[in-house]
Amino acid sequence: MSILIRNAKLFGESEVNVLIEGDTITDIGAGVGENASADTTIDATGLVLLPGLVDLHTHLREPGREDAETVATGTRAAARGGFTCVFAMANTEPVADTAGVVEQVFRLGQESGACDVQPIGAVTVGLNGTQLSELGAMADSAANVRVFSDDGKCVHDAVLMRRALEYVKAFDGVIAQHAQEPRLTEGAQMNEGPLSGELGLTGWPAVAEEAIIARDVLLAEHVGSRLHVCHLSTRGSVEILRWAKSRGINVTAEVTPHHLLLDDDLVRGYNPIYKVNPPLRSKDDVLAVREGLADGTIDIVATDHAPHPMEDKECEWQVAAFGMLGLETALSVVQKTMIDTGAITWARVAEAMSANPARIGRIDHHGRPLAAGEPANLVLFDPAATRVVDATDTASLSRNNPYAGIELPGRVVHTLLRGSFTVRDGELTEGAQA
C-alpha cells in the first residue's frame, strides 16, 4: 500500500510531502509526489509531523493484573497518544525477572497491531532487592532486553546496585533506577513541605530521591556503566544530574508529563487520583524540571502510565494505589507546558519523545530520522485543537486520569506504524484493535 501525506509541517516548521511505500518512507520534501498516484492521500495541512513516539516507561500490567490493563489495551492507548513503541515495566505478576516472562510480554506485543512492545527486565528477583535477576538470560532472549528496572521499588543496596551496573556492561544494558531511599519514605503519602503538615499526611522528602541519584551517578562513574534515572521530580535532582553530566558520567534521565504540569497543591482535596510515586512536587520543582528538559539536562519525557482498577483509586487517600494514566495525554501536556510556553521546539519534542528514548533503550527500528529509506513510523498532530479531557474516552481499561476535566491543547490525528495506520482521523483502526 502506498500513502502520500501532503502539506505536513515537519517538526512544526517547513511544509513537506511524504511518500510511503509499504513500511518505508521512500521520499520526503517539498513537492514530493506531486505527479505520483498513491493508494491513499492524506491532507495534513496544519498538522505537525513527528517520528512515532517511544515511551521508555509504561506499565502494561500483563501478566497478572489484567483487571487494570492488558498489553492489547495499553498499546491501543499508546497508539492514540502517538506512540509506536513502548517499554513495558517489570512489576507484573509474576515479575518479569526471567527470560520466560519477558518473552511472554514480547510475544503479546507482537500480537498487538497497535504498537511495538519492548519488555524491561527486573534488576532483582521478585523486585525484592536481595538477589540479581537473570539479567544475561533476558538480554540473550528473543526479547533482547537492554533496560532493567525494579521500578516501583528502589535498588537500595549499594553493593547490589554496583553489581548490576557491572553486569549489564557486558551487553550494553542500562539500569533504570527508581530513586527512592526507602527508610526516608516509610509511610510517605505526599511531597514533604508546609502543605503535608497542614493536611496531616506523612511527607515524602526531596532528599529521598536526591540521595539515591547522587549515590548512583557516582557508582556509574566508578563502574563505567550506563545509568538512567526514572521520573526525576525535584530541583535538587536536576542539579545533581547537571553536575554529573558536566563530569562526563554516562547518565540519562526522564521526567513525566504530570511532573511537568501538576503540583502538590492538588492534594488539598485528598483526591487519590493525584497520588503518585514520586509525589507531585512544589511549583518550584515543576519549574525546575521544565528548565531541565529545556536545556537538555533531562533527556526524555516518559509517561509512567500506571493504570489501576477503580477500587484501587476510589477509596481513602492513605490506602489508594500510587499512579496515573499518561499515554493518551502526554503529547498534549508537553505542548501545554513546553511548546506553548516557548521553552522548546517541536524538533526537541521529537528528540525527547522519540529519538532519545529509542537510543537509551537500544532499539534501532524506532526513533529514526524522518528521511527516505527509514521506517514509516509517524505521528501527525494538530496543535490548534483543544479538548476537555474525559476520563471515559480512553482505550485503557482504567480511568485514573489526573487531567480529567482539564482543557488540554492538541490532538493526535494520525499514527502510522510501519506504514499502516493505527490511528486515522483520531480513531483507532481495525488493525490496531485486532
C-alpha positions in Angstrom: 0.0 0.0 0.0 1.3 3.5 -0.8 0.4 6.6 1.1 1.0 10.2 0.2 0.9 12.7 3.0 0.6 16.3 1.7 1.5 19.6 3.4 2.6 18.3 6.8 4.7 20.7 8.9 7.9 18.9 9.6 8.7 19.5 13.3 6.2 22.3 13.1 8.2 24.3 10.6 8.5 23.8 6.8 5.8 22.1 4.8 6.7 18.7 3.2 5.0 15.9 1.4 5.8 12.3 2.5 5.6 9.3 0.2 5.3 5.9 1.9 5.6 2.6 0.0 4.8 -0.4 2.2 6.6 0.0 5.5 9.1 2.6 4.4 9.4 6.3 3.7 10.5 6.4 0.1 10.7 10.2 -0.3 10.1 13.3 1.8 10.3 17.0 0.9 8.6 20.0 -0.6 6.8 18.9 -3.9 7.4 15.2 -3.4 4.8 13.0 -5.1 3.1 15.8 -7.0 2.8 13.6 -10.0 2.6 10.3 -8.1 -0.5 8.2 -7.7 -0.9 6.7 -4.2 -3.5 4.3 -2.8 -4.2 6.8 -0.1 -3.7 10.6 0.1 -3.8 12.5 3.3 -4.2 16.2 3.5 -2.1 17.2 6.6 -2.4 20.9 6.3 -1.7 22.5 9.7 -0.6 19.2 11.2 2.8 18.8 12.9 4.8 15.8 11.6 6.9 13.9 14.1 8.5 10.5 14.2 6.4 7.9 16.1 6.8 8.4 19.8 8.7 6.0 22.1 7.8 5.6 25.8 10.6 4.2 28.0 8.4 3.8 31.0 4.9 2.2 30.6 3.1 -0.2 32.9 1.0 -2.7 30.9 0.2 -4.9 34.0 0.1 -8.1 32.0 0.7 -10.8 33.1 -1.2 -10.9 36.4 -3.2 -7.6 36.7 -5.4 -7.8 33.6 -8.1 -6.1 35.6 -6.1 -2.9 35.3 -4.6 -3.1 31.8 -3.5 -5.7 29.2 -0.9 -5.4 26.5 -3.6 -5.1 24.0 -5.5 -2.2 25.7 -2.3 -0.5 26.8 -0.9 -0.5 23.3 -4.1 0.9 21.9 -3.9 3.7 24.4 -0.3 4.3 23.3 -1.3 4.5 19.6 -4.0 7.1 20.4 -1.2 9.1 22.1 1.0 8.9 19.0 3.3 6.2 20.3 4.7 3.4 18.1 6.8 1.7 20.7 6.6 1.4 24.5 8.9 -0.2 27.0 6.9 -2.4 29.5 7.9 -2.2 33.1 8.8 -5.4 35.0 6.4 -5.2 38.0 3.9 -7.7 36.7 2.6 -10.8 38.5 4.8 -12.9 38.1 7.6 -10.3 37.9 9.5 -10.1 34.6 12.7 -11.4 36.2 13.2 -14.4 33.9 13.6 -15.0 30.1 10.3 -16.8 30.1 8.3 -13.8 31.4 9.9 -11.2 29.2 9.4 -13.4 26.2 5.7 -13.7 27.1 5.3 -9.9 27.2 7.3 -9.6 23.9 5.0 -12.1 22.2 1.9 -10.3 23.4 3.3 -7.1 22.0 4.0 -8.8 18.6 0.3 -9.9 18.5 -0.8 -6.3 19.1 -1.4 -4.4 15.9 -1.3 -1.1 17.7 2.2 -0.5 19.0 5.5 -2.4 19.4 6.4 -3.5 23.0 9.9 -3.9 24.3 10.0 -5.6 27.7 12.0 -4.2 30.6 13.6 -6.9 32.9 13.7 -6.7 36.7 17.0 -6.0 38.3 16.4 -8.2 41.3 14.4 -11.4 41.7 10.8 -10.6 42.6 11.8 -6.9 42.9 12.9 -7.8 46.4 16.3 -6.1 46.2 18.3 -9.1 47.5 19.5 -11.1 44.5 20.2 -10.2 40.9 17.7 -11.5 38.3 18.7 -13.5 35.2 20.0 -10.4 33.5 22.1 -12.2 30.9 19.4 -14.7 30.1 16.9 -11.9 29.5 19.4 -10.0 27.4 20.0 -13.1 25.3 16.3 -14.0 24.9 14.1 -13.3 21.9 13.0 -10.1 23.8 16.6 -8.8 23.5 16.2 -6.9 26.8 18.6 -3.9 27.3 16.8 -2.0 30.0 16.5 -3.3 33.6 14.5 -1.7 36.4 12.8 -2.6 39.7 10.5 0.4 39.1 8.1 0.8 42.0 10.9 -0.2 44.2 14.5 1.2 44.6 17.6 -1.0 44.2 18.6 0.5 47.6 21.5 -1.9 48.4 24.6 -0.1 47.1 26.6 -3.3 46.6 23.8 -4.9 44.6 23.4 -1.7 42.5 27.1 -1.8 41.8 27.0 -5.4 40.7 24.0 -4.7 38.5 25.8 -1.8 36.8 28.9 -4.0 36.3 26.8 -6.9 34.9 24.9 -5.0 32.2 28.1 -3.5 30.8 28.7 -6.8 29.0 25.8 -6.3 26.7 25.5 -2.5 26.7 22.5 -2.6 29.1 21.3 0.2 31.3 19.9 0.2 34.9 16.8 2.4 35.2 16.6 3.4 38.8 13.5 4.2 40.8 15.3 6.7 43.0 13.7 6.4 46.5 15.6 5.8 49.7 13.1 3.5 51.4 13.9 4.4 55.0 13.3 8.1 54.3 9.8 7.4 52.8 8.3 4.9 55.2 4.6 5.7 55.2 5.1 8.7 53.0 1.9 10.0 51.3 2.8 13.2 49.6 5.6 15.8 49.0 7.1 16.9 52.3 6.6 20.6 53.0 4.3 23.0 54.7 1.2 21.5 53.0 1.9 18.0 54.1 1.9 19.2 57.7 -1.3 21.2 57.1 -3.0 18.2 55.7 -1.7 15.7 58.2 -0.1 13.4 55.6 3.3 11.9 56.1 5.8 13.8 54.0 8.0 12.4 51.2 11.2 14.5 51.3 13.0 15.5 48.2 16.3 14.2 49.7 14.9 10.7 49.5 15.2 10.9 45.7 18.2 13.1 45.5 20.4 10.9 47.8 19.9 7.8 45.6 20.6 9.8 42.4 23.8 11.2 44.0 24.9 7.7 45.1 24.1 6.1 41.8 25.8 8.6 39.5 29.0 8.1 41.5 28.6 4.3 41.2 28.0 4.6 37.5 31.2 6.7 37.1 33.2 4.3 39.2 32.0 1.3 37.2 31.9 3.0 33.8 28.4 1.8 33.1 25.1 3.4 32.0 22.5 4.7 34.5 19.0 6.0 33.7 17.1 7.9 36.3 13.3 7.3 36.3 10.7 10.0 36.8 13.0 12.7 38.2 10.9 15.2 40.1 12.9 17.8 42.2 15.0 20.8 41.7 17.9 19.2 43.6 17.7 16.1 41.4 18.1 18.3 38.3 21.1 20.0 39.8 22.8 16.7 40.7 22.1 15.4 37.2 23.5 18.6 35.7 26.7 18.2 37.8 27.0 14.5 36.8 26.8 15.3 33.1 29.4 18.0 33.5 31.8 15.3 34.7 31.0 13.1 31.7 29.2 10.5 33.7 27.1 8.3 31.4 23.7 9.1 33.0 20.3 9.9 31.4 17.0 10.9 33.0 13.3 11.2 32.3 10.5 13.5 33.5 6.9 12.6 33.4 4.1 14.8 31.9 2.4 15.0 35.3 5.5 16.4 37.0 5.8 19.0 34.2 2.2 20.2 34.8 0.7 19.2 38.2 1.9 20.3 41.6 1.2 19.2 45.2 -1.4 21.9 45.8 -3.8 19.5 44.1 -3.6 17.1 47.1 -5.6 19.6 49.2 -8.8 17.8 48.2 -7.5 14.4 49.3 -8.4 13.0 45.8 -6.4 9.8 45.3 -6.3 10.5 41.6 -3.3 12.7 42.4 -1.5 10.1 44.5 1.6 9.1 42.6 5.2 7.9 43.1 7.3 10.1 43.3 4.7 12.5 44.5 3.5 15.7 42.9 6.1 18.3 44.0 6.1 22.0 44.6 5.6 24.7 42.0 9.3 25.4 42.2 10.1 21.8 41.4 7.8 21.9 38.4 9.6 24.9 37.0 13.0 23.3 37.7 12.1 20.1 35.8 10.8 22.2 32.9 14.1 24.1 32.8 16.0 20.8 32.9 14.1 19.4 30.0 14.5 22.6 28.0 18.3 22.8 28.5 18.9 19.1 27.8 19.8 18.1 31.4 16.7 15.8 31.3 16.9 13.7 28.2 13.4 12.4 27.7 9.8 12.6 28.6 8.4 9.2 29.8 4.8 8.7 30.8 5.0 6.2 33.7 1.5 5.2 32.5 0.2 3.4 35.6 -3.4 2.0 35.2 -5.3 0.9 38.3 -8.8 -0.6 38.6 -11.5 1.6 40.1 -11.4 0.1 43.6 -7.7 0.9 44.0 -8.3 4.6 43.4 -11.9 5.3 44.6 -11.0 4.9 48.3 -9.4 6.7 51.1 -6.2 8.6 50.3 -4.0 6.5 52.6 -4.9 3.2 51.2 -5.1 4.2 47.5 -2.6 2.9 45.0 0.1 5.2 43.6 -0.1 6.0 39.9 -1.7 7.9 37.0 -2.6 7.3 33.3 -0.5 9.1 30.8 -0.1 7.7 27.3 -3.1 9.4 25.6 -2.4 12.8 27.0 1.4 13.0 27.1 1.9 15.0 23.8 -0.8 17.5 24.8 0.8 18.1 28.2 4.2 18.6 26.6 2.6 21.1 24.2 0.9 23.0 27.0 4.0 23.1 29.3 6.9 23.3 26.9 5.8 24.3 23.4 3.1 26.9 24.2 5.4 28.5 26.7 8.2 28.8 24.2 10.6 26.6 26.2 11.3 24.1 23.4 10.6 23.4 19.8 8.9 20.5 18.1 12.3 19.3 17.0 13.2 19.0 20.7 10.0 17.2 21.3 11.0 14.6 18.6 14.3 14.1 20.4 12.8 13.8 23.9 9.9 11.6 23.0 11.3 9.5 20.1 15.0 9.6 19.3 16.4 9.7 22.8 14.3 7.0 24.4 15.0 4.7 21.5 18.7 5.4 21.8 18.6 4.8 25.6 16.7 1.6 25.1 19.0 0.4 22.3 16.3 -0.2 19.7 17.2 0.7 16.2 13.8 0.5 14.4 12.1 3.4 16.2 13.2 7.0 16.9 14.7 7.2 13.4 15.1 10.3 11.3 12.2 11.3 9.0 14.1 10.5 5.8 13.9 8.3 2.7 14.7 4.7 3.5 13.6 4.9 7.1 10.7 3.0 8.7 7.4 4.8 8.3 6.7 5.2 12.0 5.0 8.6 12.1 2.5 10.8 14.1 0.6 13.7 12.7 -0.6 16.1 15.5 -3.0 19.0 15.4 -1.6 21.7 17.7 -4.5 24.0 17.1 -7.1 21.6 18.5 -8.3 21.8 22.1 -10.2 19.3 24.3 -11.5 18.9 27.8 -10.2 15.5 28.9 -12.9 12.9 29.5 -11.7 10.0 31.7 -14.1 7.7 30.0 -12.8 8.5 26.5 -9.9 6.1 26.6 -8.6 2.8 25.2 -7.2 1.9 28.6 -9.1 -0.4 30.9 -8.5 2.1 33.7 -9.9 5.6 34.4 -7.4 7.1 36.8 -6.7 10.1 34.6 -5.4 13.2 36.6 -6.3 15.5 33.7 -10.0 14.7 33.7 -11.9 17.9 33.3 -8.8 19.9 32.3 -8.6 21.6 28.9 -5.5 20.5 27.0 -4.2 21.6 23.6 -3.6 19.4 20.6 -4.9 16.1 19.2 -3.3 13.1 17.6 -4.9 12.9 14.2 -2.9 10.0 12.6 -0.5 7.4 13.9 1.4 5.1 11.5 3.3 2.0 12.5 5.5 0.7 9.7 3.3 2.3 7.1 0.0 1.2 8.4 -2.5 3.4 10.2 -3.1 2.5 13.8 -5.0 5.8 14.3 -6.7 7.5 11.4 -8.7 10.7 11.8 -8.4 10.4 15.5 -9.8 6.9 15.7 -8.2 3.5 16.2 -8.2 1.5 13.1 -9.4 -2.1 12.8 -5.8 -3.3 12.5 -4.9 -1.7 15.8 -7.8 -3.4 17.5 -7.0 -6.9 16.2 
